[in-house]
Amino acid sequence: MILMMLALSYTSQYCTSSSLCPSTYADLGQTGAGAFQFPVFHEKHPCIQASVHIANVQKTWYSFEDDRIHKDRFLMAIGLGTPAFVNLVTIDTGSTLSWVQCRPCPIRCHNQDEEAGRIFDPLQSSTYQSVGCSTEDCGYVHETLGIPFGCNEEQDSCLYSLRYASEEYTAGSLVKDKLTLGNNFSIDDFMFGCSGDDRYNAADAGIIGFGGATYSFFRQVVRHTNYTAFSHCFPGNHRNGGFLSIGPYDRYSLQFIPLVEYGSHGDNPVYAIQQLDMMVDGIRLEVDPSIYATRMTILDSGTIDTFILSPVFRAFDKTITAAMLAKGYARETAGRNKICFTSTSDSVNWRDMPTVEMKFVRSILKLPSENVFYRVSADKICSTFQPDVAGLTGVPILGNRATRSFRVVYDIQDSKFGFQAGAC
């Protein structure tokens, strides 16, 4: 979340036929090139109807409207410990340290749905170990997260704390244990946070970080491949499957944008791209182009909406409102940070909507109507765009609603971001 989530890659054949479903929901796939890939399905997908499930979590598929656990996040299954506790966690490209809540919870923990798996209990794992206060791992995490000090000296246990832009937070102990992915791959000494105090607005087990620090989930897993990259496709509706893969990827049909890693700490970067312009129905927004150059756009799968600089938002509001009024929609009052419309007919015509294009260095991201708007009711839709002041002032963020159904690639090794429309 400045934070975000999901679940892992297969080929498109798994999105069309229940006869091709994997034997279990969390099966680990591996391409001939050596990338790790996992399937993800929506509740009503044919594979789910065929009784696909995670090994010992029976109901791990959710409707996107199920706010108890989804909240527009995307989930994957991991196993921690020996024997493994299988948990559903949010995939977040805006986070580095991964964490799950642990027993006993000494201060405050969120309600974890039974479907998200049992709360991790360190005392039940034979491979669990705490990270000591004087270790290099403890010092590095403190340095990159900007934590001045944190130690339980009595137990020689390194402490951590994280606060997100959403006002959510987690605090606890830094630990290591076996990480199990699917049924046939494991990593010893996987480092993560064992949370004993959190404010978390979801019902899954915690966060899996894909950020640039060496202790992120992505960096710890990608060491076991031959290429430093990951890609994902978050499904836009219940009929399609989604995926996430780690390692080498297929470059076919991708458009690329230069990718930058930067942040307040050199070893704890965020992923960003440079926007140059924006159009609605081919009409450039009335914005001084130099405004775009003042900030980089953060790529954050844990954020739902897309946040653009306030001058850009005002111009976008004016232009998209004019386009929608011309198509017979009425502007709805929904607060200064939201753009909503109601249809004068009984329903929204998704095929007759304004097109939106975001121009970046070297490529243009053309957004289908379902990536520009989301349904509130049968005759009401709202834009996925908000001004930066509704999030972190001065921080443009490309959220997951804008990129759903796109295959997006974070090629860290070659410093580029790739995208392909209609991939899941």
PyMOL commands that set and color helices and strands:
alter all, ss='L'
color gray80, all
select helices_A, chain A and resi 12-15+18-20+46-49+114-116+122-124+136-145+217-222+289-294+310-326+369-372+388-390+400-403
alter helices_A, ss='H'
color red, helices_A
select strands_A, chain A and resi 29-30+36-40+75-80+85-92+99-101+129-130+151-152+157-163+169-181+185-199+206-209+229-233+242-246+255-258+260-262+270-273+275-280+283-284+297-299+306-308+329-332+340-343+356-360+363-367+373-377+380-383+385-387+397-398+407-411+416-420
alter strands_A, ss='S'
color yellow, strands_A
deselect
rebuild
show_as cartoon
